[in-house]
Amino acid sequence: MSKTAIVFWSGTGNTEAMAQAVREGMEAKGAEVTVMGPSEFSAGMVNDFDAIAFGCPAMGAEVLEESEFEPMFASVESSLAGKKVGLFGSWGWGNGAWMEDWQARTEAAGADTVPYAICMEAPDDAALAECRALGEALA
């Protein structure tokens, strides 16, 4: 059984709904899942998990949430080399470039990434299916 984590921040509930679908995908493949917010996760915990899903919506000019999530992610980034990682989140404006930038940043850190899950506004059935597939890929 793989040990997985979902670390996410959600302002409106959209990313929280996506996190729940990621969890469903992980559990469907038999993974043990720990869900936490950015203030609960640190670089020292990275090696406690076989795979980690990070979820955050786009904020401002298509960036990660800046007060909690970005500082946490920046602090764990250098610990992600060789770790299986998946990213998910929603956005309400722009073209989704923040996710491509985040994926590239995660790959540059040396993480073994799976395809990300992204949607505009609230996740529909197709977006939730993408999230479940992300969870399955990480499990």
C-alpha positions as CSV (number, residue, x, y, z in Angstrom):
1,M,0.0,0.0,0.0
2,S,1.4,3.4,-1.0
3,K,1.4,6.3,1.5
4,T,0.2,9.4,-0.2
5,A,-0.5,13.0,0.8
6,I,-2.7,15.8,-0.6
7,V,-1.6,19.3,0.4
8,F,-4.0,22.0,-0.8
9,W,-5.3,25.5,-0.2
10,S,-8.8,26.5,-1.3
11,G,-10.5,29.9,-1.0
12,T,-13.9,29.2,-2.6
13,G,-14.2,25.4,-2.3
14,N,-13.3,24.6,-5.9
15,T,-9.9,23.3,-5.1
16,E,-11.3,21.5,-2.0
17,A,-13.7,19.6,-4.3
18,M,-10.8,18.7,-6.6
19,A,-8.8,17.5,-3.6
20,Q,-11.7,15.2,-2.6
21,A,-11.7,13.7,-6.1
22,V,-7.9,13.2,-6.0
23,R,-8.4,11.4,-2.7
24,E,-11.1,9.1,-4.2
25,G,-8.7,8.2,-7.0
26,M,-5.9,7.4,-4.5
27,E,-8.2,5.3,-2.3
28,A,-9.6,3.5,-5.3
29,K,-6.0,2.2,-5.9
30,G,-5.6,1.2,-2.3
31,A,-3.4,4.1,-1.2
32,E,-3.3,5.4,2.4
33,V,-4.1,9.1,2.1
34,T,-3.3,12.0,4.4
35,V,-4.9,15.3,3.6
36,M,-3.6,18.6,5.0
37,G,-3.4,22.3,4.5
38,P,-0.2,24.2,3.6
39,S,0.4,25.2,7.3
40,E,0.5,21.5,8.3
41,F,3.1,20.4,5.7
42,S,6.9,20.9,5.7
43,A,10.0,19.8,3.8
44,G,10.8,17.4,6.6
45,M,7.6,15.5,5.8
46,V,8.3,14.9,2.0
47,N,10.1,11.6,2.6
48,D,7.2,10.3,4.7
49,F,5.1,9.8,1.5
50,D,5.5,7.8,-1.7
51,A,3.6,10.5,-3.6
52,I,2.2,14.0,-3.0
53,A,-0.6,15.9,-4.7
54,F,-0.4,19.6,-4.3
55,G,-3.5,21.7,-5.0
56,C,-3.9,25.5,-5.3
57,P,-6.0,27.9,-7.4
58,A,-4.6,30.6,-9.5
59,M,-4.5,34.0,-7.7
60,G,-3.9,37.5,-8.9
61,A,-1.8,37.5,-12.0
62,E,-2.0,33.7,-12.3
63,V,0.2,32.8,-9.3
64,L,-0.1,30.4,-6.4
65,E,-1.8,31.7,-3.3
66,E,0.8,34.0,-1.8
67,S,0.3,34.1,2.0
68,E,0.2,30.3,2.8
69,F,0.6,28.1,-0.2
70,E,3.5,29.7,-2.1
71,P,5.8,30.0,1.0
72,M,5.1,26.3,1.9
73,F,5.7,25.2,-1.7
74,A,8.9,27.2,-2.0
75,S,10.2,25.7,1.3
76,V,9.6,22.1,0.1
77,E,10.5,22.5,-3.6
78,S,14.2,21.5,-3.1
79,S,13.1,18.3,-1.4
80,L,11.0,17.0,-4.3
81,A,13.8,15.5,-6.4
82,G,12.8,11.9,-7.3
83,K,9.4,12.2,-5.5
84,K,6.2,11.4,-7.4
85,V,4.2,14.6,-7.6
86,G,0.9,15.7,-9.1
87,L,-0.6,19.2,-9.3
88,F,-4.2,20.4,-9.4
89,G,-6.2,23.6,-9.2
90,S,-8.8,25.9,-10.7
91,W,-8.7,29.4,-12.1
92,G,-11.2,32.1,-12.9
93,W,-9.3,34.3,-15.4
94,G,-6.4,34.2,-17.8
95,N,-5.5,31.2,-19.8
96,G,-4.2,28.7,-17.2
97,A,-0.5,29.6,-17.7
98,W,0.1,29.5,-13.9
99,M,-0.4,25.7,-14.0
100,E,2.1,25.2,-16.8
101,D,4.6,27.4,-14.9
102,W,4.0,25.4,-11.7
103,Q,4.4,22.1,-13.5
104,A,7.7,23.3,-15.1
105,R,8.9,24.6,-11.7
106,T,8.1,21.2,-10.1
107,E,9.9,19.3,-12.9
108,A,12.9,21.6,-12.6
109,A,13.1,20.6,-8.9
110,G,13.5,17.1,-10.1
111,A,10.1,15.7,-9.2
112,D,8.6,12.8,-11.1
113,T,5.4,14.5,-12.2
114,V,2.1,13.1,-13.5
115,P,-0.2,15.1,-15.8
116,Y,-1.9,17.9,-13.8
117,A,-5.6,18.4,-13.4
118,I,-7.0,21.9,-14.0
119,C,-10.4,23.5,-14.5
120,M,-11.9,26.9,-14.8
121,E,-14.1,27.9,-11.9
122,A,-16.0,25.0,-10.2
123,P,-14.9,21.5,-11.3
124,D,-17.5,19.8,-13.6
125,D,-17.7,16.0,-14.0
126,A,-14.9,16.0,-16.5
127,A,-12.5,17.9,-14.2
128,L,-13.4,15.7,-11.3
129,A,-12.6,12.6,-13.4
130,E,-9.2,14.2,-14.2
131,C,-8.6,14.6,-10.5
132,R,-9.5,11.0,-9.8
133,A,-7.1,9.9,-12.6
134,L,-4.4,12.1,-11.0
135,G,-5.0,10.4,-7.7
136,E,-4.9,7.0,-9.3
137,A,-1.6,7.8,-11.1
138,L,0.0,8.9,-7.8
139,A,-1.2,5.7,-6.0
